[in-house]
């Protein structure tokens, strides 16, 4: 297996057509093109990208241009479900059908490195809050049973914990406790990474580090109590992960100017 490698997470793009503005404030098309241009010029360039949900904003016709921009990265990119994605439409754009499990969920493992990366589908379509289905939990347990020693990181769209946000704590992963009880049996799982919350967040529970990836398009203030008349922060971020010496994972959040 290869040793050191670098990969990038891009989350919560909420991609729309050019000139369309989300909440009448931010043109997510421009935000994403800015992110893509930045990533193309990273040195060293990431080995691959994880797009961790809310790729588009509710309309299937947005996927075509979204994928065209992702192709400009000239590196593999892995598409995950978010609550604003449309599963059937998204699956049409996933060329490697092995990334879709036998139940039709987008559950997959990136398994060709000394660090094991699991990407977990937490979406019940047309529902804002997350939930890991019984089938997906079974799939996850089988994946974890395959290797109880290799360091493992799990990506999911919805956080399994409350982060202290009135906006997002009611729409987190509803059965996050079931998820945490399961992975507690596997101490080689050392980090959980989620999107959804549009802010920077980190918490460590015993030896398990739970972190967010802020949005590549816009941020919500952690202390906001309502979306009504809320002024969005138009900062855009990516998160880089550097796996070193087969044992150390460094993550870095970068603001795209």
C-alpha positions as CSV (number, residue, x, y, z in Angstrom):
1,X,0.0,0.0,0.0
2,X,1.2,3.6,-0.7
3,X,2.5,5.4,2.3
4,X,2.2,9.2,2.5
5,X,-0.6,10.9,0.6
6,X,-2.6,14.1,0.5
7,X,-6.3,14.5,-0.1
8,X,-8.8,17.3,0.0
9,X,-12.4,17.6,1.3
10,X,-14.9,20.0,-0.3
11,X,-18.2,20.2,1.3
12,X,-21.6,21.9,1.1
13,X,-21.2,23.6,-2.2
14,X,-24.9,24.0,-2.8
15,X,-24.1,24.5,-6.4
16,X,-26.6,26.4,-8.6
17,X,-26.6,27.9,-12.1
18,X,-24.6,31.0,-12.8
19,X,-26.2,34.2,-11.4
20,X,-28.6,32.3,-9.1
21,X,-28.1,33.2,-5.5
22,X,-28.8,31.0,-2.5
23,X,-31.0,32.8,0.0
24,X,-30.8,35.8,-2.4
25,X,-27.3,36.4,-1.1
26,X,-24.5,34.3,-2.5
27,X,-23.8,33.0,-6.0
28,X,-22.5,29.5,-5.3
29,X,-21.5,29.0,-8.9
30,X,-18.8,31.6,-8.5
31,X,-17.8,30.3,-5.1
32,X,-17.2,26.8,-6.5
33,X,-15.3,28.0,-9.6
34,X,-13.0,29.9,-7.2
35,X,-12.4,26.8,-5.1
36,X,-11.7,24.7,-8.2
37,X,-9.2,27.2,-9.5
38,X,-7.5,27.3,-6.1
39,X,-7.3,23.5,-5.9
40,X,-5.9,23.1,-9.4
41,X,-2.9,25.2,-8.3
42,X,-2.2,23.4,-5.0
43,X,1.4,22.3,-4.7
44,X,1.6,19.5,-3.9
45,X,-1.6,18.6,-5.6
46,X,-4.0,16.3,-3.7
47,X,-4.1,12.7,-4.7
48,X,-7.9,12.8,-4.7
49,X,-10.9,14.7,-3.4
50,X,-13.9,13.9,-1.2
51,X,-17.0,15.9,-1.9
52,X,-18.9,15.4,1.3
53,X,-22.5,16.2,0.5
54,X,-24.9,19.0,-0.5
55,X,-23.1,19.1,-3.8
56,X,-26.0,20.9,-5.4
57,X,-29.1,22.7,-4.1
58,X,-32.2,20.7,-4.7
59,X,-32.3,20.5,-8.5
60,X,-31.0,17.6,-10.5
61,X,-30.1,19.8,-13.5
62,X,-27.3,21.4,-11.4
63,X,-25.2,18.2,-11.4
64,X,-24.1,18.5,-15.0
65,X,-22.1,21.7,-14.6
66,X,-21.0,20.7,-11.1
67,X,-19.4,17.5,-12.5
68,X,-17.9,19.4,-15.4
69,X,-16.1,21.7,-12.9
70,X,-15.0,18.8,-10.8
71,X,-13.4,17.2,-13.9
72,X,-11.1,20.2,-14.2
73,X,-9.3,18.9,-11.0
74,X,-7.8,16.1,-13.1
75,X,-7.8,13.9,-10.1
76,X,-10.2,11.3,-8.8
77,X,-13.1,12.8,-6.8
78,X,-15.6,10.9,-4.6
79,X,-19.2,12.1,-4.4
80,X,-21.2,11.8,-1.2
81,X,-24.9,12.4,-0.4
82,X,-26.1,15.4,1.4
83,X,-29.7,16.3,2.4
84,X,-29.9,18.8,-0.6
85,X,-28.7,16.1,-3.1
86,X,-31.0,13.8,-5.1
87,X,-29.9,10.2,-4.8
88,X,-31.1,8.8,-8.0
89,X,-29.8,11.7,-10.1
90,X,-26.5,11.6,-8.2
91,X,-26.0,7.9,-8.8
92,X,-26.1,8.5,-12.5
93,X,-23.0,10.6,-12.2
94,X,-21.1,8.1,-10.2
95,X,-19.1,6.2,-12.8
96,X,-17.8,3.5,-10.4
97,X,-20.9,1.7,-9.4
98,X,-19.0,-0.1,-6.7
99,X,-19.3,3.1,-4.7
100,X,-23.1,2.4,-4.4
101,X,-24.0,-0.5,-2.1
102,X,-26.5,-3.2,-2.8
103,X,-29.3,-1.3,-1.1
104,X,-28.7,1.8,-3.3
105,X,-27.0,3.9,-0.7
106,X,-23.7,5.7,-1.5
107,X,-21.6,3.9,1.0
108,X,-18.0,3.1,0.0
109,X,-14.5,2.7,1.3
110,X,-11.3,4.1,-0.1
111,X,-9.1,1.1,0.7
112,X,-5.8,1.3,-1.2
113,X,-3.8,3.2,1.4
114,X,-2.4,2.5,4.8
115,X,-5.2,4.8,6.1
116,X,-8.6,3.4,5.6
117,X,-11.3,5.9,4.6
118,X,-15.0,5.1,4.9
119,X,-17.6,7.3,3.4
120,X,-21.1,6.8,5.0
121,X,-24.5,7.8,3.6
122,X,-26.5,9.6,6.3
123,X,-29.3,10.9,4.2
124,X,-33.0,10.1,4.1
125,X,-34.0,11.8,0.9
126,X,-36.3,14.9,1.2
127,X,-35.6,15.0,4.9
128,X,-33.3,17.7,6.3
129,X,-32.1,15.8,9.4
130,X,-29.8,12.8,8.9
131,X,-30.4,9.1,9.7
132,X,-28.2,6.1,9.1
133,X,-30.4,3.3,7.9
134,X,-30.2,-0.2,9.5
135,X,-28.8,-1.4,6.2
136,X,-26.1,1.2,6.2
137,X,-25.2,0.5,9.8
138,X,-24.9,-3.2,8.9
139,X,-22.7,-2.3,5.9
140,X,-20.5,-0.1,8.2
141,X,-20.1,-2.9,10.7
142,X,-19.0,-5.3,8.0
143,X,-16.5,-2.8,6.7
144,X,-15.0,-2.2,10.2
145,X,-14.8,-6.0,10.9
146,X,-12.6,-6.4,7.8
147,X,-9.7,-4.7,9.5
148,X,-9.6,-3.9,13.2
149,X,-6.1,-2.7,13.2
150,X,-5.5,-0.3,10.3
151,X,-6.1,3.4,11.2
152,X,-9.5,4.4,10.0
153,X,-11.3,7.7,9.4
154,X,-15.0,8.0,8.6
155,X,-16.6,10.8,6.5
156,X,-20.4,11.5,6.9
157,X,-22.6,14.4,5.9
158,X,-24.6,14.9,9.1
159,X,-22.8,15.2,12.5
160,X,-23.5,12.4,14.9
161,X,-23.4,14.8,17.9
162,X,-24.8,18.2,18.9
163,X,-22.4,21.1,18.2
164,X,-24.2,23.7,20.2
165,X,-26.0,25.3,17.3
166,X,-29.8,26.0,17.5
167,X,-29.9,25.8,13.7
168,X,-28.2,22.4,13.3
169,X,-28.6,20.4,16.5
170,X,-32.2,19.5,15.6
171,X,-31.2,18.3,12.1
172,X,-28.1,16.3,12.9
173,X,-27.9,12.6,12.4
174,X,-30.9,11.3,14.5
175,X,-29.3,8.0,15.4
176,X,-25.8,9.4,15.9
177,X,-25.7,7.6,19.3
178,X,-26.2,4.2,17.6
179,X,-23.3,5.1,15.3
180,X,-21.0,6.1,18.1
181,X,-21.8,3.0,20.1
182,X,-20.9,0.9,17.0
183,X,-17.6,2.5,16.3
184,X,-16.7,2.5,20.0
185,X,-15.9,-1.2,19.5
186,X,-13.3,-0.3,16.9
187,X,-10.5,1.8,18.5
188,X,-8.7,2.0,15.2
189,X,-11.4,4.5,14.2
190,X,-9.8,7.7,15.4
191,X,-11.5,10.5,13.5
192,X,-15.0,11.4,12.2
193,X,-15.4,14.2,9.7
194,X,-18.7,15.7,8.8
195,X,-20.1,18.6,6.8
196,X,-23.7,20.0,6.9
197,X,-23.1,22.6,9.7
198,X,-21.4,25.4,7.6
199,X,-18.9,26.2,10.3
200,X,-15.6,25.1,11.9
201,X,-16.1,22.7,14.8
202,X,-14.0,20.2,16.7
203,X,-14.5,18.0,19.7
204,X,-12.6,15.0,21.1
205,X,-14.5,12.3,23.0
206,X,-12.0,10.1,24.7
207,X,-9.7,9.1,21.8
208,X,-12.2,10.0,19.0
209,X,-11.8,13.3,17.2
210,X,-14.9,14.7,15.6
211,X,-14.4,17.6,13.2
212,X,-16.4,19.5,10.7
213,X,-15.5,20.8,7.2
214,X,-16.9,24.3,6.7
215,X,-18.7,25.0,3.5
216,X,-16.9,25.8,0.2
217,X,-19.7,28.4,-0.4
218,X,-21.0,30.1,2.7
219,X,-21.0,29.8,6.5
220,X,-23.7,30.1,9.2
221,X,-22.8,31.7,12.5
222,X,-22.6,29.0,15.1
223,X,-24.8,31.1,17.5
224,X,-27.5,32.0,15.0
225,X,-30.9,31.1,16.2
226,X,-32.9,31.4,12.9
227,X,-32.3,31.6,9.2
228,X,-34.8,34.4,8.9
229,X,-33.1,37.7,7.8
230,X,-29.7,36.0,8.5
231,X,-26.7,37.6,6.8
232,X,-24.5,34.7,5.6
233,X,-20.8,34.7,5.8
234,X,-19.4,34.4,2.2
235,X,-16.1,32.8,3.2
236,X,-15.2,29.6,1.3
237,X,-13.1,26.8,2.7
238,X,-11.6,23.5,1.9
239,X,-10.0,21.0,4.2
240,X,-6.7,19.2,3.4
241,X,-5.6,15.9,5.0
242,X,-2.0,14.8,4.9
243,X,-1.3,11.2,6.0
244,X,2.3,10.9,7.0
245,X,4.6,8.0,8.0
246,X,1.7,5.6,8.0
247,X,0.6,6.8,11.4
248,X,-0.1,10.6,11.6
249,X,-3.0,12.5,10.0
250,X,-2.7,16.2,9.8
251,X,-5.7,18.3,8.8
252,X,-5.8,21.9,7.8
253,X,-8.7,24.2,7.0
254,X,-7.9,26.7,4.3
255,X,-9.9,29.8,3.4
256,X,-10.1,30.5,-0.3
257,X,-9.6,34.2,-0.9
